[in-house]
Amino acid sequence: MTPVPEQKPAAGQQPAGRQPAADARTPKRLPPGGQRGGPPWMGAAMPAEKSMNFGPSAKRLLGRLRPHRLQLAAIITLAVASVAASVVGPKLLGHATDLIFSGVIGRQLPAGTSTEQAAAAARAAGNDNFADMLARMDVVPGVGIDFDALGRVLLLALGLYLVASLLSWWQGWLLNGLVQRTVLRLRAEVQEKLNRLPLPYFDRQPRGELLSRVTNDIDNISQTLSQTLSQLLTSLLTLIGVLAMMFWISPLLALVALVAVPLSVIVTQQIAKRSQRRFMAQWRHTGELNGQIEEAYTGHELVKVFGRQREVQAAFAAKNEELFQASFGAQFISGIIMPAMMFVGNLSYVAIAVVGGLRVASGSMSLGDVQAFIQYSRQFTQPLTQVASMANLLQSGVASAERVFAVLDAEEQTPDRPAPARVTGRVEFSHVSFRYDPDKPLIDDLSLVAEPGHTVAIVGPTGAGKTTLVNLVMRFYELDSGWITLDGVDITSMPRDELRGRIGMVLQDTWLFGGTIRDNIAYGRPGASEEEILAAARATFVDRFVRSLPDGYDTVIDEEGSNVSAGEKQLITIARAFLAEPSLLILDEATSSVDTRTEVLLQRAMAALRSDRTSFVIAHRLSTIRDADLILMMEHGRIVEQGTHEQLLAAQGAYHRLYRSQFTGAVVDDEADEAPRTPSVQGALSS
């Protein structure tokens, strides 16, 4: 093991594959678990997210439908045909009304006279309005209602409405399939994006908040697109078709009806502007509440142990109240749109009824045309009301889309480069500097070399940077300056999968997935044979407790691993690393959860596991790393001492104090070491 002298590299001297650092683009980091650390009740407050504009977000969301152009064309064609059939219906019903009205009036006129004669007789009698109306009607004096013609018109109207319904059903079926495929692709993109995001991104995001974006927000987008796209398309086409029919029947009444349009737009804009912010707050608070519930659930035992149920309940109640206020405000304000639009529509209806009645009385329009126009006015205001009533769904869906797009737009980890041909395990740190927070130094100008086949133990107080050191080797985080090489090749020039595939890592926090014990061990090397799995289990003493289980290696472990002890879980993770046969081994407090006797046995197993490969061992129990080739004593991100166990004890420095403290008392910091000790402590140290 060769310590590296603290000197700057020569000008232009860089390891193979080294690229210039881009510190300016390095995102701000937080410590691992920065948002997740601490007790569950501490994660309630989060900074508010800045909302994007509604227009660009909605446009981007609709743009995701672009790959389905042909299906969209078919949907639009079906919608046009359906709306056209339904729009012609009122005109036919108006004609039916004219047939009935003409028949009723015709039976009251003397037979054998013409319409002109009947109108002249009415005008001579002083009934000018009736004469004008009669002159515009197709009336046969003395003849009643033509039921044959009336039946044909009604059957035609019934057929048109039936065709419109069938076309609308077909259009809805196609649109629903298109929306679900779009959401399916969106979920896949989010999942792939999560795999490309760097670890610092997840440090900044509470788990429940991220899960809410991936699940709740995408579900809300699906619901919004399913419920609004069809209605929006139908409503817009209905507006166009109805407006054309209204101008055809009476341009004057059409202009009266159009007065409602700008009034409706103004009302909708003013209300929607105030509700959009509340919808963003609603979904933000939903994600925060999910994160809080998830933390409280996973830390339920901790909450019980410390008796903090009231604090958790109070934090939940506060966040739940915030969600209630945001949701109530969003729904209430957007809900005002519907009655406001109904009020505008009723004003338009009254104006059309008054003007239309006057025109019928003056003979300028037929009664059937007025009836058809009133139906069209209802059809005209109904789409406006529907669009307005969908404003809350649209705003809610776009707010969710903004949150999902924020994940898709997050800065990804730097691209990988081709892998080196061979890895033997020589690791070199050259003037490495790193900090999670730019204002808080952690590792500064660190250099060291780990030779192939050697074991490097890293010790030091909590927060000294021990775990950070191995996280940098794994490229979980990118360096601020300096470089780390593996066999002379900068690790930033290696694909992450290739780099991590050659490294076996056993953490203090064990992770097991839902599956059998055999599957969890085999996770270390896909394709391993049954005999290789059993050999790894026997070497790491997993076989000892598995044999006592009713189902043996087929015992199913739940997702939380609650049906096996903490020590047994750690043994399984060690067996997983043993099976992987890595070139570089990282053990981060790998035996912290096992008993003393098993630890002694595991030390032998890991000694065999560490043979012929470079190993980094992080340990708090210094008795477990006595045989390490090199021990690094770290404090405040710096290596303050390095050497073998015997050398460091003989130096009577920081390592000696830390080692002796495990048998006498805790050493808090350097100042405590230098402070005068009580006689009892001094006696303990001198014994």
Phi, psi and omega in degrees: 000128188240111174294146181263127179296144182282086179221153181281147178292154178295158182300130178080357183272115181220151178290164181302136177080003182287133178244152179302139180289150178239068185299329183295335182264000182289122181291155177295134184253154170240160179300156178306129182072023186305316179274344184263347185289165178084174181292161187301331186278001183270353187261024186285317186273131176223150177293143180290144179274143178279125184280141172282168176292147182298316184300303180300323181292317178295320178297319179293322179295314179292332179296341179287350176275354187301324179297344182256048185298314183297317179293324176296320178298318178296320180296317180294319179298315178296321180295319179297314181296318180295315180293320179300317180295320182285331181288327180289336184306307181301325178296320177294319179294326175297320176296322176298320178297320177297320178297317180293314183294320179295322178294319179295316180291320182298322180294338181273349180266149181294136180291151177090354177258162177266168179297321182295321179294319179295321179293320180295322178295321179292323181288325178294330179278001178089009180259074185293319181298317180293324179294317178297318180294320182293327182294333181267355184264149175269084188243137173250106183304136179084353181251134182275208185290134176273091185292332177294311178295321179297320179296319180297318180296316181294321177296321178296318178297318179298318179297319179296317180295325179293317178297319179299320180294317180296316179296322179295320177297316180297317179298317179297322179296315178294319182293321179297319177296320179296316181296315182294325176291324177296316179292324176301315179292325179294317178299318180296319180295320179295318179297316178295324179296318180300326179288342181260356182278146179284161181299323178303331178298316181288334175296327183274349185248120172300144186301316181295323178296317180292319177297324179296321178294320184284332184251291186300314184292321178292322175298321179293323176298316179300315180295319181296313180296320182295320187272339187253326185300312182298315181293321179297313180297312180296320182294317180295316178294322178296319178302315181295312182295315181295320180297321178296317179293323180294318177292328178294318182285309182203106178301326181295310179294329178296320178294323176298317180293326183291342178301331182288339186293303180299326178296319179294319181296317181297314180299315182296316181298316182295320180285317182297325181300324182277336182270338183299316180298323181287329175292321175299317179296323180301312183284332175293315179293328176298315178296320179295320179293320176299317179297319180293317179296318181298318179294317180295326180289313181291333178257028185300318181295320179297319178299317180294317184299315183269003177061041183256028181299321182294320179296317179297317180296321180293318178296320178296316181298320180295313180292323177296322177294320177298318178295320179298313181297316180294315181294316180297315179298317181295313183290322182293312183295315179291334178290341177293337184300317185299305178297327178296318179291323177297322178295315178298318179297322179292322175300317178296320180298316180297316181297319181292320180297318181293309182295319180296319178298319178296323181287328175292317180297328180274357180082008180283337180221156175273160179297323179296321178294322178295318179298315179297322182292322178297320176297319178294324179296323176293317177295332181285317181281334181298313177299322177298318179294320179296315179298319179294320181291338177276359183299322180293320177295316181298314181294321178296316180294319179292323176298318176294321179298321178301319181291323178289320179297329177298325176290315181294333181268357182298147182293127182273164175293155183299145182298152178278159176241170182303150184278152174291160185288325188215142178236124178251339174113014177278119183246131180228128172261126181236105175051048183280132173231139182202144174209141176288316179249126182305335182269357183233101180298144178232293177245129185223116173054055181263135178222137175194165178228131173247115183281156179302135177084357182263157178250124178250118177262136181242119182231166179151170180292166179299134180086008181282345180106018184293306181293326177301323181300313181284332175296328177290324177297323180282354184061034170290332177228152178265147184289152171280322176200168184081190179204160176238131181242149174239112185057039177082359181251127178302130183293340177289346177266005181252144173299138182300319180298319180293317179298308184288335177293340179262003182242129173260134185228129175239118185259161174293321176273103184286150177227123175233144178260165178294114182168186181281165176298321179300316181296321181293323176290315182295346178300335180292330180210097179302138179090002179294145181283166179299319181295322179292322177296315180294323179295318177295321179294319179291321182294331182254012173067018172292325183300332184297315182269337179293324181297335180275352179277145182302320183260004177058228182288350177269007176297128182273127177262130178287172187296333179269353181065030185282348181267009170227155183286168180297319179294321179293323176298320181292324176297320180295319179293327176292319177298324178298314178292324178298319181292329184292338182049061184282161173279332180230130185243133178237121180240109181254094183051051189288346182240023186289337186253008181255159180287169186296318181294317178294327179297320179299317178295320180293328178300321177294316180297317181287335173296319175292324180293326183279347183296140179063020176212151178286137183227137170248123183239120174260126185215143170260327175277103188292342179294342183274352184236024181297326184271012181293145178291328179213133177246126178255121176263114185251141172216126177056041175079007180239150173275108182270335178212151173208147182157189177278172181302313182294319181297318183288325176294319181293333181288345178056038182253214184298320180295319179299317179295317180295321181294314181291331181295335180289346179248350182239300181189168184285136172261114186282310179199180183297326181294325178293326180295322185276346181287152178298136181264154175289159181303324182293320180290318179298322178294323180294320182289330182274349182282000000 
